[in-house]
Amino acid sequence: MEKKATLDLNRLLVSLFSNVMATEAKAVITEEFKDISNNDMHIIEAIGIEEPRRMSDIAKRMDVTMGTLTTNMNSLEHKKYIVRQRSTEDKRVVLVTLTDKGRNAFFHHRDFHKKMIREIVKDLKEDEMEVLIRCLENLDGFFRKDK
């Protein structure tokens, strides 16, 4: 790859990484959700809106320890975004569900991601989408190697 292209890619990636989190935080932490952090929003996303999710599954999905997740869950439960309860089948298992407030935060966060994706792909042709997806999969693989 030529030097200019490498420099351009590096500049773009550095800019993207610094801007994504800042922009997302501004977009999703609104007046309605000012009592939680961007990280809390990602935990809410990891819990999801389907059926109750195991704490261990959420920790694995977030790539955090159970101790770290428990601390965050205590805060989210105190603020009424989630409810935790023991499984009736296995008392060692803690299941988490979103409250109505948590579901509202989930949908708010999901809408931001939908808008972001629409903006990314608005001018791309199908073959360009495939290249973009392959590039992002390669980048994701690069980051996962160090875990």
DSSP file (Angstrom, degrees, kcal/mol; ACC not computed):
  #  RESIDUE AA STRUCTURE BP1 BP2  ACC     N-H-->O    O-->H-N    N-H-->O    O-->H-N    TCO  KAPPA ALPHA  PHI   PSI    X-CA   Y-CA   Z-CA
    1    1 A M              0   0    0      0, 0.0     5,-0.0     0, 0.0     0, 0.0   0.000 360.0 360.0 360.0 139.2    0.0    0.0    0.0
    2    2 A E     >  -     0   0    0      1,-0.1     4,-2.1     4,-0.0     5,-0.2  -0.285 360.0-115.0 -70.1 156.7    1.4    3.4   -0.8
    3    3 A K  H  > S+     0   0    0      1,-0.2     4,-2.6     2,-0.2     5,-0.2   0.877 113.0  52.9 -60.8 -41.9    2.5    5.7    1.9
    4    4 A K  H  > S+     0   0    0      1,-0.2     4,-2.7     2,-0.2    -1,-0.2   0.913 109.4  48.9 -62.6 -42.6   -0.2    8.4    1.3
    5    5 A A  H  > S+     0   0    0      2,-0.2     4,-2.7     1,-0.2    -1,-0.2   0.906 111.4  50.2 -63.8 -40.9   -3.0    5.8    1.5
    6    6 A T  H  X S+     0   0    0     -4,-2.1     4,-2.5     2,-0.2    -2,-0.2   0.922 112.5  46.6 -62.6 -44.9   -1.5    4.4    4.8
    7    7 A L  H  X S+     0   0    0     -4,-2.6     4,-2.6     2,-0.2    -2,-0.2   0.909 112.6  49.9 -64.3 -41.8   -1.3    7.9    6.3
    8    8 A D  H  X S+     0   0    0     -4,-2.7     4,-2.5     2,-0.2    -2,-0.2   0.918 111.8  48.1 -63.1 -43.6   -4.9    8.7    5.1
    9    9 A L  H  X S+     0   0    0     -4,-2.7     4,-2.8     2,-0.2     5,-0.2   0.921 112.3  49.0 -62.8 -43.7   -6.2    5.5    6.6
   10   10 A N  H  X S+     0   0    0     -4,-2.5     4,-2.5     2,-0.2     5,-0.2   0.936 112.2  48.0 -61.6 -47.0   -4.4    6.1    9.9
   11   11 A R  H  X S+     0   0    0     -4,-2.6     4,-2.2     1,-0.2    -1,-0.2   0.918 113.6  48.0 -59.0 -44.6   -5.7    9.7   10.1
   12   12 A L  H  X S+     0   0    0     -4,-2.5     4,-2.9     2,-0.2    -2,-0.2   0.914 112.1  48.1 -65.3 -44.1   -9.2    8.6    9.3
   13   13 A L  H  X S+     0   0    0     -4,-2.8     4,-2.8     2,-0.2     5,-0.2   0.917 111.5  49.8 -64.6 -43.1   -9.2    5.7   11.9
   14   14 A V  H  X S+     0   0    0     -4,-2.5     4,-1.8    -5,-0.2    -1,-0.2   0.924 113.8  46.4 -60.2 -44.0   -7.8    7.9   14.7
   15   15 A S  H  X S+     0   0    0     -4,-2.2     4,-2.2    -5,-0.2    -2,-0.2   0.930 112.6  49.8 -64.3 -46.0  -10.5   10.5   13.9
   16   16 A L  H  X S+     0   0    0     -4,-2.9     4,-2.8     1,-0.2     5,-0.2   0.934 109.9  50.0 -59.0 -48.5  -13.3    7.9   13.8
   17   17 A F  H  X S+     0   0    0     -4,-2.8     4,-0.9     1,-0.2    -1,-0.2   0.894 114.3  44.1 -61.1 -40.0  -12.3    6.3   17.1
   18   18 A S  H  X S+     0   0    0     -4,-1.8     4,-0.8    -5,-0.2    -1,-0.2   0.854 118.7  43.5 -74.6 -31.7  -12.2    9.6   18.9
   19   19 A N  H  X S+     0   0    0     -4,-2.2     4,-2.9    -5,-0.2     5,-0.3   0.817 101.6  65.2 -84.2 -30.9  -15.4   10.9   17.4
   20   20 A V  H  X S+     0   0    0     -4,-2.8     4,-2.8    -5,-0.2     5,-0.2   0.955 106.9  39.9 -59.5 -53.1  -17.7    7.8   17.6
   21   21 A M  H  X S+     0   0    0     -4,-0.9     4,-2.5    -5,-0.2    -1,-0.2   0.904 117.7  48.5 -65.7 -40.7  -17.8    7.6   21.4
   22   22 A A  H  X S+     0   0    0     -4,-0.8     4,-2.0     2,-0.2    -1,-0.2   0.925 115.1  44.5 -65.3 -43.6  -18.1   11.4   21.8
   23   23 A T  H  X S+     0   0    0     -4,-2.9     4,-2.3     2,-0.2    -2,-0.2   0.911 113.8  50.0 -67.5 -42.2  -20.8   11.7   19.2
   24   24 A E  H  X S+     0   0    0     -4,-2.8     4,-2.9    -5,-0.3     5,-0.4   0.928 109.3  51.6 -62.6 -44.1  -22.7    8.7   20.6
   25   25 A A  H  X S+     0   0    0     -4,-2.5     4,-2.1     1,-0.2    -1,-0.2   0.919 112.2  46.1 -59.6 -43.3  -22.6   10.0   24.1
   26   26 A K  H  < S+     0   0    0     -4,-2.0    -1,-0.2     1,-0.2    -2,-0.2   0.881 116.4  45.9 -66.2 -37.1  -24.0   13.4   23.0
   27   27 A A  H  < S+     0   0    0     -4,-2.3    -2,-0.2    -5,-0.2    -1,-0.2   0.864 122.2  31.8 -76.4 -36.6  -26.7   11.7   20.9
   28   28 A V  H  < S+     0   0    0     -4,-2.9     2,-1.5     1,-0.2    -3,-0.2   0.748 102.7  72.8 -98.9 -24.1  -27.9    9.1   23.4
   29   29 A I  S  < S+     0   0    0     -4,-2.1    -1,-0.2    -5,-0.4     5,-0.1  -0.648  71.1 155.3 -93.1  83.4  -27.4   10.8   26.8
   30   30 A T        -     0   0    0     -2,-1.5     3,-0.5    -3,-0.1    -2,-0.1  -0.246  63.3 -81.5 -96.2-176.2  -30.2   13.2   26.5
   31   31 A E  S >  S+     0   0    0      1,-0.2     3,-1.0     2,-0.2     4,-0.1   0.890 130.9  53.1 -55.3 -41.2  -32.2   15.0   29.2
   32   32 A E  T 3  S+     0   0    0      1,-0.2    -1,-0.2     2,-0.1     3,-0.2   0.834 120.1  32.1 -65.1 -32.6  -34.4   11.9   29.6
   33   33 A F  T >  S+     0   0    0     -3,-0.5     3,-1.4     1,-0.1    -1,-0.2  -0.071  78.1 121.7-117.1  32.3  -31.3    9.6   30.1
   34   34 A K  T <   +     0   0    0     -3,-1.0    -1,-0.1     1,-0.3    -2,-0.1   0.624  65.1  69.0 -72.6 -11.9  -29.0   12.0   31.9
   35   35 A D  T 3  S+     0   0    0     -3,-0.2     2,-0.3    -4,-0.1    -1,-0.3   0.422  97.3  57.5 -88.5   2.9  -28.7    9.8   34.9
   36   36 A I  S <  S-     0   0    0     -3,-1.4     2,-0.2    43,-0.0    -3,-0.0  -0.869  76.5-123.4-129.1 165.3  -26.7    7.0   33.0
   37   37 A S     >  -     0   0    0     -2,-0.3     4,-1.8     1,-0.1     5,-0.1  -0.484  31.4-105.0-100.0 171.3  -23.5    6.9   31.1
   38   38 A N  H  > S+     0   0    0      1,-0.2     4,-1.6     2,-0.2     5,-0.1   0.878 124.4  55.0 -61.7 -38.1  -22.7    5.8   27.5
   39   39 A N  H  > S+     0   0    0      1,-0.2     4,-1.7     2,-0.2    -1,-0.2   0.897 104.3  53.7 -62.0 -40.3  -21.3    2.6   29.0
   40   40 A D  H  > S+     0   0    0      1,-0.2     4,-2.6     2,-0.2    -1,-0.2   0.897 105.1  55.0 -59.8 -40.2  -24.6    2.0   30.8
   41   41 A M  H  X S+     0   0    0     -4,-1.8     4,-2.2     1,-0.2    -1,-0.2   0.881 106.4  50.8 -60.6 -38.3  -26.4    2.3   27.4
   42   42 A H  H  X S+     0   0    0     -4,-1.6     4,-2.1     2,-0.2    -1,-0.2   0.833 108.9  50.9 -71.5 -31.0  -24.2   -0.4   26.1
   43   43 A I  H  X S+     0   0    0     -4,-1.7     4,-2.0     2,-0.2    -2,-0.2   0.922 109.5  50.6 -67.3 -43.9  -25.1   -2.6   29.0
   44   44 A I  H  X S+     0   0    0     -4,-2.6     4,-2.1     1,-0.2    -2,-0.2   0.901 110.5  50.2 -59.0 -41.4  -28.7   -2.0   28.3
   45   45 A E  H  < S+     0   0    0     -4,-2.2    -1,-0.2     1,-0.2    -2,-0.2   0.905 108.6  52.0 -63.1 -41.2  -28.1   -2.9   24.7
   46   46 A A  H  < S+     0   0    0     -4,-2.1    -1,-0.2     1,-0.2    -2,-0.2   0.823 107.9  52.1 -66.6 -31.2  -26.4   -6.1   25.8
   47   47 A I  H  < S-     0   0    0     -4,-2.0     3,-0.2    -5,-0.1    -1,-0.2   0.928  96.4-173.4 -68.7 -45.1  -29.4   -7.0   28.0
   48   48 A G     <  -     0   0    0     -4,-2.1    50,-0.4    -5,-0.2     5,-0.1  -0.071  35.2 -88.3  77.0-179.7  -31.7   -6.6   25.1
   49   49 A I  S    S+     0   0    0     -4,-0.1    -1,-0.2    48,-0.1    -4,-0.0   0.363  96.0  85.0-113.2   2.0  -35.5   -6.6   24.9
   50   50 A E  S    S-     0   0    0      1,-0.2     3,-0.1    -3,-0.2    -2,-0.0   0.643  96.6 -29.7 -74.9-122.7  -36.2  -10.3   24.3
   51   51 A E  S    S-     0   0    0      1,-0.2    -1,-0.2    46,-0.1    45,-0.1  -0.430  87.9 -64.9 -91.2 169.7  -36.3  -12.6   27.3
   52   52 A P        -     0   0    0      0, 0.0     2,-0.4     0, 0.0    45,-0.2  -0.222  55.2-142.5 -54.3 142.8  -34.5  -12.3   30.6
   53   53 A R  E     -A   96   0A   0     43,-2.6    43,-2.8    -5,-0.1     2,-0.1  -0.888  12.9-114.2-114.7 140.8  -30.7  -12.6   30.1
   54   54 A R  E  >  -A   95   0A   0     -2,-0.4     4,-2.0    41,-0.2    41,-0.2  -0.429  19.1-129.4 -69.5 142.2  -28.2  -14.3   32.4
   55   55 A M  H  > S+     0   0    0     39,-2.3     4,-2.7     1,-0.2     5,-0.2   0.907 110.3  55.1 -56.3 -42.7  -25.7  -12.0   34.1
   56   56 A S  H  > S+     0   0    0     38,-0.2     4,-2.0     1,-0.2    -1,-0.2   0.868 107.0  49.7 -62.6 -36.7  -22.9  -14.4   33.0
   57   57 A D  H  > S+     0   0    0      2,-0.2     4,-2.5     1,-0.2    -1,-0.2   0.888 111.1  49.2 -68.6 -38.8  -24.1  -14.0   29.3
   58   58 A I  H  X S+     0   0    0     -4,-2.0     4,-2.4     2,-0.2    -2,-0.2   0.928 110.7  50.1 -65.2 -45.0  -24.1  -10.2   29.6
   59   59 A A  H  X>S+     0   0    0     -4,-2.7     5,-2.3     1,-0.2     4,-1.0   0.910 112.6  47.3 -60.2 -42.8  -20.6  -10.2   31.1
   60   60 A K  H  <5S+     0   0    0     -4,-2.0     3,-0.5     2,-0.2    -1,-0.2   0.928 112.0  49.4 -64.4 -45.3  -19.3  -12.4   28.4
   61   61 A R  H  <5S+     0   0    0     -4,-2.5    -2,-0.2     1,-0.2    -1,-0.2   0.867 116.8  41.8 -61.7 -37.0  -21.0  -10.3   25.7
   62   62 A M  H  <5S-     0   0    0     -4,-2.4    -1,-0.2    -5,-0.2    -2,-0.2   0.581 107.0-128.3 -86.2 -11.1  -19.5   -7.1   27.2
   63   63 A D  T  <5 +     0   0    0     -4,-1.0     2,-0.3    -3,-0.5    -3,-0.2   0.929  66.7 123.5  59.8  48.1  -16.1   -8.8   27.8
   64   64 A V      < -     0   0    0     -5,-2.3    -1,-0.2    -6,-0.1    -2,-0.1  -0.877  65.7 -97.5-130.1 164.1  -16.1   -7.7   31.5
   65   65 A T     >  -     0   0    0     -2,-0.3     4,-2.4     1,-0.1     5,-0.2  -0.369  32.4-114.6 -76.1 161.3  -15.8   -9.5   34.8
   66   66 A M  H  > S+     0   0    0      1,-0.2     4,-2.7     2,-0.2     5,-0.2   0.866 117.7  56.2 -62.8 -35.6  -18.9  -10.5   36.8
   67   67 A G  H  > S+     0   0    0      2,-0.2     4,-1.9     1,-0.2    -1,-0.2   0.927 108.5  45.6 -62.4 -45.7  -17.6   -8.1   39.5
   68   68 A T  H  > S+     0   0    0      1,-0.2     4,-1.9     2,-0.2    -2,-0.2   0.928 114.7  48.1 -62.4 -45.4  -17.5   -5.1   37.1
   69   69 A L  H  X S+     0   0    0     -4,-2.4     4,-3.0     1,-0.2     5,-0.2   0.904 107.9  55.1 -63.6 -41.1  -20.9   -6.0   35.7
   70   70 A T  H  X S+     0   0    0     -4,-2.7     4,-2.5     1,-0.2    -1,-0.2   0.907 106.2  51.7 -59.3 -42.8  -22.4   -6.4   39.2
   71   71 A T  H  X S+     0   0    0     -4,-1.9     4,-1.5     1,-0.2    -1,-0.2   0.930 113.3  44.3 -59.1 -46.0  -21.3   -2.9   40.1
   72   72 A N  H  X S+     0   0    0     -4,-1.9     4,-2.4     1,-0.2    -2,-0.2   0.890 112.2  52.4 -65.6 -39.5  -22.9   -1.4   36.9
   73   73 A M  H  X S+     0   0    0     -4,-3.0     4,-2.8     1,-0.2     5,-0.3   0.875 103.5  57.6 -66.2 -37.0  -26.0   -3.5   37.5
   74   74 A N  H  X S+     0   0    0     -4,-2.5     4,-2.3    -5,-0.2    -1,-0.2   0.932 110.3  44.7 -57.0 -44.4  -26.4   -2.2   41.0
   75   75 A S  H  X S+     0   0    0     -4,-1.5     4,-1.9     2,-0.2    -2,-0.2   0.929 113.9  47.9 -66.2 -46.2  -26.4    1.3   39.6
   76   76 A L  H  <>S+     0   0    0     -4,-2.4     5,-2.9     1,-0.2     6,-0.9   0.857 113.1  48.9 -65.5 -34.4  -28.9    0.5   36.8
   77   77 A E  H ><5S+     0   0    0     -4,-2.8     3,-1.4     3,-0.2    -1,-0.2   0.915 109.3  52.0 -70.0 -42.6  -31.2   -1.3   39.2
   78   78 A H  H 3<5S+     0   0    0     -4,-2.3    -2,-0.2    -5,-0.3    -1,-0.2   0.858 110.8  48.4 -59.8 -35.9  -31.1    1.6   41.7
   79   79 A K  T 3<5S-     0   0    0     -4,-1.9    -1,-0.3    -5,-0.1    -2,-0.2   0.408 117.9-116.0 -87.7   2.6  -32.0    4.0   38.8
   80   80 A K  T < 5S+     0   0    0     -3,-1.4    22,-0.4     2,-0.2    21,-0.4   0.795  81.3 120.2  71.3  32.1  -34.9    1.6   37.8
   81   81 A Y  S   <S+     0   0    0     -5,-2.9    18,-2.0    20,-0.2     2,-0.3   0.696  77.0  23.3 -92.0 -24.2  -33.5    0.7   34.3
   82   82 A I  E     -B   98   0A   0     -6,-0.9     2,-0.4    16,-0.3    16,-0.2  -0.896  60.9-146.9-137.2 164.4  -33.3   -3.1   35.1
   83   83 A V  E     -B   97   0A   0     14,-2.5    14,-2.3    -2,-0.3     2,-0.4  -0.999  15.1-159.1-130.8 134.3  -34.7   -5.7   37.4
   84   84 A R  E     +B   96   0A   0     -2,-0.4     2,-0.3    12,-0.2    12,-0.2  -0.908  16.4 167.0-111.6 141.7  -32.7   -8.7   38.6
   85   85 A Q  E     -B   95   0A   0     10,-2.4    10,-3.4    -2,-0.4     2,-0.2  -0.994  36.3-106.4-150.3 151.9  -34.1  -11.9   39.9
   86   86 A R  E     -B   94   0A   0     -2,-0.3     8,-0.2     8,-0.2     5,-0.2  -0.490  43.1-105.0 -74.3 143.9  -32.9  -15.4   40.6
   87   87 A S        -     0   0    0      6,-2.7     6,-0.1     3,-0.6    -1,-0.1  -0.441  17.1-142.2 -65.5 140.2  -33.8  -18.2   38.2
   88   88 A T  S    S+     0   0    0      1,-0.2     3,-0.2    -2,-0.1    -1,-0.1   0.755 102.6  47.8 -75.0 -23.5  -36.6  -20.5   39.6
   89   89 A E  S    S+     0   0    0      1,-0.3     2,-0.4     4,-0.0    -1,-0.2   0.812 127.5  18.5 -85.4 -32.7  -34.8  -23.4   38.0
   90   90 A D    >   -     0   0    0      3,-0.1     3,-2.1     1,-0.1    -3,-0.6  -0.873  63.8-160.0-143.9 104.5  -31.3  -22.7   39.2
   91   91 A K  T 3  S+     0   0    0     -2,-0.4    -1,-0.1     1,-0.3    -3,-0.1   0.644  90.0  66.1 -63.5 -15.1  -30.9  -20.3   42.2
   92   92 A R  T 3  S+     0   0    0     -6,-0.1     2,-0.4     2,-0.0    -1,-0.3   0.719  87.4  85.1 -76.2 -19.8  -27.3  -19.6   41.3
   93   93 A V    <   -     0   0    0     -3,-2.1    -6,-2.7    -6,-0.1     2,-0.5  -0.694  64.9-157.4 -90.4 129.8  -28.4  -17.9   38.1
   94   94 A V  E     - B   0  86A   0     -2,-0.4   -39,-2.3    -8,-0.2     2,-0.4  -0.928   9.5-157.3-106.6 126.4  -29.3  -14.2   38.1
   95   95 A L  E     -AB  54  85A   0    -10,-3.4   -10,-2.4    -2,-0.5     2,-0.4  -0.823   3.3-156.4-104.9 141.9  -31.6  -13.1   35.3
   96   96 A V  E     +AB  53  84A   0    -43,-2.8   -43,-2.6    -2,-0.4     2,-0.3  -0.952  12.8 175.8-121.0 134.9  -31.8   -9.5   34.2
   97   97 A T  E     - B   0  83A   0    -14,-2.3   -14,-2.5    -2,-0.4     2,-0.3  -0.957  30.8-112.8-131.4 155.2  -34.7   -7.8   32.3
   98   98 A L  E     - B   0  82A   0    -50,-0.4   -16,-0.3    -2,-0.3   -17,-0.1  -0.649  25.1-137.9 -84.3 141.6  -35.2   -4.2   31.3
   99   99 A T     >  -     0   0    0    -18,-2.0     4,-2.8    -2,-0.3     5,-0.2  -0.262  40.5 -90.1 -79.2 179.1  -37.9   -2.1   33.0
  100  100 A D  H  > S+     0   0    0      1,-0.2     4,-2.3     2,-0.2     5,-0.2   0.910 133.5  51.4 -58.5 -40.9  -40.1    0.2   30.8
  101  101 A K  H  > S+     0   0    0    -21,-0.4     4,-1.9     1,-0.2    -1,-0.2   0.908 110.8  48.0 -61.9 -42.2  -37.5    2.9   31.5
  102  102 A G  H  > S+     0   0    0    -22,-0.4     4,-2.5   -21,-0.2    -2,-0.2   0.882 109.5  52.2 -65.7 -39.6  -34.8    0.5   30.4
  103  103 A R  H  X S+     0   0    0     -4,-2.8     4,-2.7     2,-0.2     5,-0.2   0.903 107.4  52.8 -64.0 -40.4  -36.7   -0.5   27.2
  104  104 A N  H  X S+     0   0    0     -4,-2.3     4,-2.2     1,-0.2    -1,-0.2   0.917 110.6  47.5 -59.9 -42.8  -37.1    3.2   26.4
  105  105 A A  H  X S+     0   0    0     -4,-1.9     4,-2.5     2,-0.2    -2,-0.2   0.903 110.1  53.6 -64.3 -41.2  -33.3    3.7   26.7
  106  106 A F  H  X S+     0   0    0     -4,-2.5     4,-2.8     1,-0.2    -2,-0.2   0.947 111.5  43.9 -57.3 -51.1  -32.7    0.6   24.6
  107  107 A F  H  X S+     0   0    0     -4,-2.7     4,-2.4     1,-0.2    -1,-0.2   0.872 111.9  53.5 -65.6 -37.0  -34.9    1.9   21.7
  108  108 A H  H  X S+     0   0    0     -4,-2.2     4,-1.5    -5,-0.2    -1,-0.2   0.929 112.8  43.7 -61.3 -46.0  -33.4    5.4   22.0
  109  109 A H  H  X S+     0   0    0     -4,-2.5     4,-1.9     1,-0.2    -2,-0.2   0.903 112.4  52.6 -66.3 -42.9  -29.9    3.9   21.7
  110  110 A R  H  X S+     0   0    0     -4,-2.8     4,-2.4     1,-0.2    -2,-0.2   0.891 105.6  54.8 -61.4 -39.6  -30.9    1.6   18.9
  111  111 A D  H  X S+     0   0    0     -4,-2.4     4,-2.3     1,-0.2    -1,-0.2   0.887 105.0  53.3 -63.1 -38.4  -32.4    4.5   16.9
  112  112 A F  H  X S+     0   0    0     -4,-1.5     4,-2.4     1,-0.2    -1,-0.2   0.935 110.0  47.8 -59.9 -45.6  -29.0    6.3   17.1
  113  113 A H  H  X S+     0   0    0     -4,-1.9     4,-2.6     1,-0.2    -2,-0.2   0.888 109.5  53.0 -64.6 -38.8  -27.3    3.3   15.7
  114  114 A K  H  X S+     0   0    0     -4,-2.4     4,-2.5     2,-0.2    -1,-0.2   0.930 110.5  47.3 -60.9 -44.9  -29.8    3.0   12.9
  115  115 A K  H  X S+     0   0    0     -4,-2.3     4,-2.1     1,-0.2    -2,-0.2   0.908 111.6  51.1 -62.5 -42.0  -29.3    6.6   11.9
  116  116 A M  H  X S+     0   0    0     -4,-2.4     4,-2.0     2,-0.2    -2,-0.2   0.926 111.5  46.7 -62.1 -45.4  -25.5    6.2   12.0
  117  117 A I  H  X S+     0   0    0     -4,-2.6     4,-2.2     1,-0.2    -2,-0.2   0.912 109.9  53.2 -65.8 -42.3  -25.7    3.1    9.7
  118  118 A R  H  X S+     0   0    0     -4,-2.5     4,-0.9     1,-0.2    -1,-0.2   0.911 110.5  48.4 -57.3 -41.5  -28.0    4.8    7.3
  119  119 A E  H  < S+     0   0    0     -4,-2.1     3,-0.3     1,-0.2     4,-0.3   0.886 110.4  51.5 -66.2 -39.5  -25.6    7.7    7.1
  120  120 A I  H  < S+     0   0    0     -4,-2.0     3,-0.3     1,-0.2    -2,-0.2   0.904 120.3  31.6 -64.4 -42.1  -22.6    5.3    6.5
  121  121 A V  H >< S+     0   0    0     -4,-2.2     3,-1.7     1,-0.2    -1,-0.2   0.396  83.9 108.0-101.3   3.1  -24.2    3.4    3.6
  122  122 A K  T 3< S+     0   0    0     -4,-0.9    -1,-0.2    -3,-0.3    -2,-0.1   0.788  91.0  30.9 -57.3 -32.0  -26.4    6.0    2.0
  123  123 A D  T 3  S+     0   0    0     -3,-0.3     2,-0.3    -4,-0.3    -1,-0.3   0.284  96.3 112.4-109.0  10.5  -24.2    6.4   -1.1
  124  124 A L    <   -     0   0    0     -3,-1.7     2,-0.2     4,-0.1    -3,-0.0  -0.633  56.5-140.4 -92.1 142.1  -22.8    2.9   -1.4
  125  125 A K     >  -     0   0    0     -2,-0.3     4,-2.3     1,-0.1     3,-0.2  -0.474  37.2 -98.1 -84.9 167.0  -23.6    0.4   -4.1
  126  126 A E  H  > S+     0   0    0      1,-0.2     4,-1.9     2,-0.2     5,-0.1   0.889 124.4  48.3 -56.1 -44.3  -24.1   -3.3   -3.2
  127  127 A D  H  > S+     0   0    0      1,-0.2     4,-1.6     2,-0.2    -1,-0.2   0.842 110.8  51.9 -68.4 -31.6  -20.5   -4.3   -4.1
  128  128 A E  H  > S+     0   0    0     -3,-0.2     4,-2.6     2,-0.2    -1,-0.2   0.863 106.1  54.7 -70.0 -35.4  -19.1   -1.4   -2.1
  129  129 A M  H  X S+     0   0    0     -4,-2.3     4,-2.8     1,-0.2    -2,-0.2   0.918 106.2  51.9 -61.4 -43.2  -21.2   -2.5    0.9
  130  130 A E  H  X S+     0   0    0     -4,-1.9     4,-2.3     2,-0.2    -1,-0.2   0.896 110.5  47.8 -61.7 -40.7  -19.6   -5.9    0.7
  131  131 A V  H  X S+     0   0    0     -4,-1.6     4,-2.6     2,-0.2    -2,-0.2   0.919 111.8  50.1 -66.4 -43.7  -16.1   -4.4    0.7
  132  132 A L  H  X S+     0   0    0     -4,-2.6     4,-2.6     1,-0.2     5,-0.2   0.933 111.3  48.4 -59.5 -46.3  -17.0   -2.1    3.6
  133  133 A I  H  X S+     0   0    0     -4,-2.8     4,-2.4     1,-0.2    -1,-0.2   0.919 111.7  49.6 -61.3 -43.8  -18.3   -5.1    5.6
  134  134 A R  H  X S+     0   0    0     -4,-2.3     4,-2.2     2,-0.2    -1,-0.2   0.906 111.3  49.6 -62.4 -41.7  -15.2   -7.1    4.8
  135  135 A C  H  X S+     0   0    0     -4,-2.6     4,-2.3     2,-0.2    -2,-0.2   0.919 112.3  47.0 -63.2 -44.0  -12.9   -4.3    5.9
  136  136 A L  H  X S+     0   0    0     -4,-2.6     4,-2.7     2,-0.2    -2,-0.2   0.860 110.0  53.0 -68.7 -34.9  -14.8   -3.8    9.2
  137  137 A E  H  X S+     0   0    0     -4,-2.4     4,-2.5    -5,-0.2    -1,-0.2   0.904 109.5  49.7 -63.8 -40.2  -14.7   -7.6    9.8
  138  138 A N  H  X S+     0   0    0     -4,-2.2     4,-2.1     2,-0.2    -2,-0.2   0.917 111.8  48.0 -62.9 -43.1  -10.9   -7.5    9.3
  139  139 A L  H  X S+     0   0    0     -4,-2.3     4,-2.0     2,-0.2    -2,-0.2   0.919 111.3  50.0 -63.8 -43.9  -10.7   -4.5   11.7
  140  140 A D  H  X S+     0   0    0     -4,-2.7     4,-2.2     1,-0.2    -2,-0.2   0.914 109.9  51.3 -60.3 -43.1  -12.8   -6.4   14.3
  141  141 A G  H  X S+     0   0    0     -4,-2.5     4,-1.4     1,-0.2    -1,-0.2   0.883 106.4  54.9 -61.6 -39.0  -10.6   -9.4   13.9
  142  142 A F  H  X S+     0   0    0     -4,-2.1     4,-0.6     1,-0.2     3,-0.3   0.920 111.3  44.2 -59.2 -45.1   -7.5   -7.3   14.5
  143  143 A F  H >< S+     0   0    0     -4,-2.0     3,-0.6     1,-0.2    -2,-0.2   0.851 110.7  54.2 -71.0 -33.8   -9.0   -6.0   17.8
  144  144 A R  H >< S+     0   0    0     -4,-2.2     3,-1.3     1,-0.2    -1,-0.2   0.751  94.3  70.7 -72.7 -23.2  -10.1   -9.5   18.9
  145  145 A K  H 3< S+     0   0    0     -4,-1.4    -1,-0.2     1,-0.3    -2,-0.2   0.839  96.1  52.2 -61.7 -33.4   -6.6  -11.0   18.4
  146  146 A D  T <<        0   0    0     -3,-0.6    -1,-0.3    -4,-0.6    -2,-0.2   0.446 360.0 360.0 -85.6   0.7   -5.3   -9.1   21.5
  147  147 A K    <         0   0    0     -3,-1.3    -1,-0.2    -4,-0.1    -2,-0.1   0.472 360.0 360.0 -88.1 360.0   -8.0  -10.3   23.8
